[in-house]
Amino acid sequence: MGDTEKSEKPRRERRERRTADADEAAENPFGAYMQSENVLDKLKLLKYEQDFCKKFSMKPIHRYYFAESTDPNEQLWYFANLVSWLLSFLKQRYKAPDQYDDPNSIVTSVMMELRKAGVSVDVSQSKLKTGAGEEICQILNQLGQMALKSLKWTWGKPIHKHEDFQEQEDEEEAVEITTADMEAEEEIEEEDFDDEADAFIDGGAMAAEVAPSSERAEVLESNVTAAEWKIELERVLPQLKVHIRSDAKDWRTHLQQMQDNKTQIEGALKDTTQHLSKLEKDIAKTLEKIMSREKYINGQLETLVSEFRQQQDSLAATQERYKQASTTVTEYSRQLAAVSADLEAVKSQMDERGSSMTDASPLVKIKQALKALKTEISQMDLRIGVIQHVLLAAKVRQKGEIVQDMNADTSANNPFAVSDDDSAWP
């Protein structure tokens, strides 16, 4: 029971994790894009552009390369090469497959190597065959994290560039909003010149207060009249600027922008409405003219249209007859080809027979054979004659021997018989 519970526990955890991942994917349909960005960030930390792309002549990928399946074969091959490269950080050798290998064998070999490396691969092969998706990104994220751990990579402290920040602040402070608010400008222009003169006088008094204590305190009196102050103010007024620190988060700024935009939209809307209404009237008039012209043209061309329809019908009938005739011609052409093939075969046979009839080599061979046969016959006749002569001589000799034997027997039995030697006497 203990072993069964131990084996069931990981399965239950994987089931729960798969369910949680499915729920998370359903809640966040852009999870694959986020994970694809994380994959690229980790690859850049591992310097894959220098150590992987240049070394293996691979093209760098964009942030969402593994988020969506566009070219499954190419993406699966790139994924397998990345797995081979990332496993090398874990001291595990895995030869990258060829681009034209079977996708099933590639997926099987990759899953085996991932299990050896300790990566949790609880996905089906069909999802890995697409070469993209959330499962692919999860595997690459795990491998990238393991590779970073093997390199003992850590985040360094951030380095702040104070000079650039100071320059940026100076630039922000240097931004001058001259009369950004129209109301402020109007208020400035409507101020009393006498009050401004008093303000300048007060400024002079403040400067006198700041003066060294060694000087004798005296009551300052201005010798400039109000008219001269007014003339001087009119002279320098165009050069005066109001420095207002811009605050984009101020609701007054937003409200003023909204009011300005509303005014501009209303002004543009009136002009646009007038132009559109005029354009609508022109289009309506043009459509009426087109419809009247169309009716006139249809009335004038009615006879031609009817003739055109008749011609179309006759053309369709002619085309149908042409199709039938084409079918017949095709059949006759096939028969002609068969007859031509038979004719060629007969011609070849006739040519062979004619060449055999005009050829004298068989007759020469026959004559030579007859001559050789006659020679053999004469030789056989000669041999037969010799053999007959030998046989005749043998028979004669045999008969002579028989006669001699008979004579010898007779002389032995008859003493009065005359021998051949005695008969020779007279």
KAZIMO-V890933 format. One record per residue. RES is the residue in one letter. SS is DSSP state (~ for helix, > for strand, _ for the rest). OMEGA is omega in whole degrees, 0 to 359 (NA if undefined). NEAR is the number of other ideal C-beta (glycine too) atoms within 10 Angstrom. Layout:
RES,SS,OMEGA,NEAR + RES,SS,OMEGA,NEAR
//
This chain:
M,_,180,5 + G,~,180,6 + D,~,180,7 + T,~,179,8 + E,~,179,9 + K,~,180,9 + S,~,181,10 + E,~,183,10 + K,~,177,10 + P,~,179,10 + R,~,179,10 + R,~,178,11 + E,~,178,11 + R,~,179,12 + R,~,179,11 + E,~,179,10 + R,~,178,12 + R,~,178,12 + T,~,179,10 + A,~,178,10 + D,~,179,16 + A,~,178,11 + D,~,180,10 + E,~,178,11 + A,~,178,15 + A,~,179,9 + E,~,183,8 + N,_,182,12 + P,_,180,9 + F,_,180,11 + G,~,180,17 + A,~,179,21 + Y,~,179,16 + M,~,179,15 + Q,~,177,20 + S,~,175,26 + E,~,178,14 + N,~,179,16 + V,~,182,25 + L,~,178,21 + D,~,180,13 + K,~,177,19 + L,~,178,22 + K,~,176,11 + L,~,178,14 + L,_,178,20 + K,_,183,10 + Y,~,180,21 + E,~,179,12 + Q,~,188,9 + D,~,183,13 + F,~,185,19 + C,~,182,15 + K,~,183,11 + K,~,183,10 + F,~,179,11 + S,_,179,6 + M,_,178,16 + K,_,175,8 + P,_,182,13 + I,_,176,17 + H,_,189,10 + R,_,186,14 + Y,_,182,17 + Y,_,183,21 + F,_,181,28 + A,_,184,22 + E,_,183,13 + S,_,177,14 + T,_,177,12 + D,_,189,11 + P,~,183,13 + N,~,181,14 + E,~,181,12 + Q,~,178,21 + L,~,179,24 + W,~,178,21 + Y,~,179,20 + F,~,180,23 + A,~,178,25 + N,~,177,16 + L,~,178,23 + V,~,178,25 + S,~,181,20 + W,~,181,21 + L,~,177,27 + L,~,178,22 + S,~,175,15 + F,~,180,16 + L,_,180,17 + K,_,179,8 + Q,_,183,14 + R,_,176,9 + Y,_,182,20 + K,_,181,9 + A,_,181,17 + P,_,176,20 + D,_,184,10 + Q,_,185,13 + Y,_,176,7 + D,_,180,15 + D,_,180,10 + P,~,180,18 + N,~,179,11 + S,~,178,10 + I,~,181,24 + V,~,181,22 + T,~,180,13 + S,~,179,17 + V,~,180,22 + M,~,177,17 + M,~,180,12 + E,~,179,19 + L,~,178,20 + R,~,177,11 + K,~,181,12 + A,~,179,18 + G,_,178,10 + V,_,181,18 + S,_,181,13 + V,_,182,17 + D,_,180,13 + V,_,179,18 + S,_,180,9 + Q,~,181,14 + S,~,178,9 + K,~,179,14 + L,~,181,24 + K,~,179,16 + T,_,178,18 + G,_,180,24 + A,_,180,24 + G,_,184,20 + E,~,181,23 + E,~,178,20 + I,~,181,27 + C,~,178,24 + Q,~,180,21 + I,~,180,24 + L,~,177,22 + N,~,179,16 + Q,~,180,17 + L,~,178,23 + G,~,178,22 + Q,~,179,14 + M,~,178,17 + A,~,178,20 + L,~,177,15 + K,~,180,11 + S,~,177,13 + L,_,182,11 + K,_,181,6 + W,_,179,13 + T,_,178,6 + W,_,176,6 + G,_,179,6 + K,_,180,5 + P,_,180,5 + I,_,181,5 + H,_,177,8 + K,_,185,9 + H,~,183,7 + E,~,179,8 + D,~,180,9 + F,~,179,10 + Q,~,178,10 + E,~,179,11 + Q,~,178,11 + E,~,179,10 + D,~,178,9 + E,~,179,9 + E,~,179,10 + E,~,182,10 + A,~,179,8 + V,_,182,10 + E,_,177,11 + I,_,181,13 + T,_,179,10 + T,_,175,14 + A,_,177,13 + D,_,184,14 + M,~,181,10 + E,~,178,9 + A,~,179,13 + E,~,180,13 + E,~,179,11 + E,~,180,10 + I,~,181,13 + E,~,183,9 + E,~,179,7 + E,_,180,12 + D,_,181,8 + F,~,179,16 + D,~,178,11 + D,~,178,9 + E,~,178,15 + A,~,177,19 + D,~,179,13 + A,~,177,11 + F,~,178,15 + I,~,177,15 + D,~,177,10 + G,~,177,10 + G,~,177,12 + A,~,178,11 + M,~,177,9 + A,~,179,10 + A,~,178,13 + E,~,181,8 + V,~,183,6 + A,_,182,9 + P,_,183,5 + S,_,181,6 + S,_,180,5 + E,_,183,8 + R,_,180,5 + A,_,179,9 + E,_,176,7 + V,_,182,6 + L,_,177,10 + E,_,182,6 + S,_,177,12 + N,_,182,5 + V,_,179,11 + T,_,180,10 + A,~,180,12 + A,~,178,9 + E,~,176,12 + W,~,181,18 + K,~,179,14 + I,~,179,11 + E,~,179,14 + L,~,178,15 + E,~,181,10 + R,~,185,9 + V,~,183,8 + L,~,178,12 + P,~,181,7 + Q,~,180,6 + L,_,179,9 + K,_,178,10 + V,_,179,13 + H,_,180,10 + I,_,179,14 + R,_,183,8 + S,_,178,11 + D,_,184,9 + A,_,182,7 + K,_,182,6 + D,_,183,10 + W,~,179,8 + R,~,178,9 + T,~,178,14 + H,~,181,11 + L,~,179,10 + Q,~,177,15 + Q,~,178,11 + M,~,179,10 + Q,~,178,10 + D,~,179,11 + N,~,179,10 + K,~,179,10 + T,~,179,10 + Q,~,180,10 + I,~,179,11 + E,~,178,9 + G,~,179,10 + A,~,181,10 + L,~,179,11 + K,~,180,10 + D,~,181,9 + T,~,179,11 + T,~,178,10 + Q,~,180,10 + H,~,181,10 + L,~,178,11 + S,~,177,10 + K,~,179,10 + L,~,178,10 + E,~,179,10 + K,~,179,10 + D,~,180,10 + I,~,179,10 + A,~,178,10 + K,~,180,10 + T,~,178,10 + L,~,177,10 + E,~,178,10 + K,~,181,10 + I,~,180,10 + M,~,179,10 + S,~,178,10 + R,~,180,10 + E,~,178,10 + K,~,180,10 + Y,~,181,10 + I,~,179,10 + N,~,178,10 + G,~,181,9 + Q,~,186,10 + L,_,182,12 + E,~,179,10 + T,~,179,9 + L,~,179,9 + V,~,178,11 + S,~,177,10 + E,~,179,11 + F,~,177,11 + R,~,178,10 + Q,~,179,10 + Q,~,177,10 + Q,~,178,10 + D,~,179,10 + S,~,177,10 + L,~,179,10 + A,~,178,10 + A,~,179,10 + T,~,178,10 + Q,~,178,10 + E,~,177,10 + R,~,178,10 + Y,~,178,11 + K,~,178,10 + Q,~,179,10 + A,~,178,10 + S,~,177,10 + T,~,179,10 + T,~,179,10 + V,~,179,12 + T,~,179,10 + E,~,179,10 + Y,~,178,10 + S,~,178,10 + R,~,178,10 + Q,~,179,10 + L,~,179,11 + A,~,179,10 + A,~,180,10 + V,~,179,10 + S,~,178,10 + A,~,177,10 + D,~,180,10 + L,~,178,10 + E,~,178,10 + A,~,179,10 + V,~,179,10 + K,~,179,10 + S,~,177,10 + Q,~,179,10 + M,~,179,10 + D,~,179,10 + E,~,180,10 + R,~,179,10 + G,~,179,10 + S,~,178,9 + S,~,179,10 + M,~,181,8 + T,~,181,7 + D,_,182,10 + A,_,182,7 + S,~,176,8 + P,~,180,10 + L,~,178,9 + V,~,179,10 + K,~,179,10 + I,~,179,10 + K,~,179,10 + Q,~,179,10 + A,~,178,10 + L,~,180,10 + K,~,179,10 + A,~,179,10 + L,~,178,10 + K,~,179,10 + T,~,179,10 + E,~,180,10 + I,~,180,10 + S,~,178,10 + Q,~,178,10 + M,~,178,10 + D,~,179,10 + L,~,180,10 + R,~,179,10 + I,~,179,10 + G,~,179,10 + V,~,181,10 + I,~,178,10 + Q,~,178,10 + H,~,180,10 + V,~,180,10 + L,~,180,10 + L,~,178,10 + A,~,180,10 + A,~,180,10 + K,~,180,10 + V,~,181,10 + R,~,181,10 + Q,~,178,10 + K,~,179,10 + G,~,179,10 + E,~,180,10 + I,~,180,10 + V,~,179,10 + Q,~,180,11 + D,~,180,10 + M,~,179,10 + N,~,180,13 + A,~,180,10 + D,~,182,10 + T,~,180,10 + S,~,179,14 + A,~,182,9 + N,~,183,7 + N,_,181,9 + P,_,182,6 + F,_,180,5 + A,_,182,11 + V,_,179,11 + S,_,180,10 + D,~,181,9 + D,~,182,7 + D,~,182,8 + S,~,180,7 + A,_,179,8 + W,_,176,6 + P,_,NA,2
//
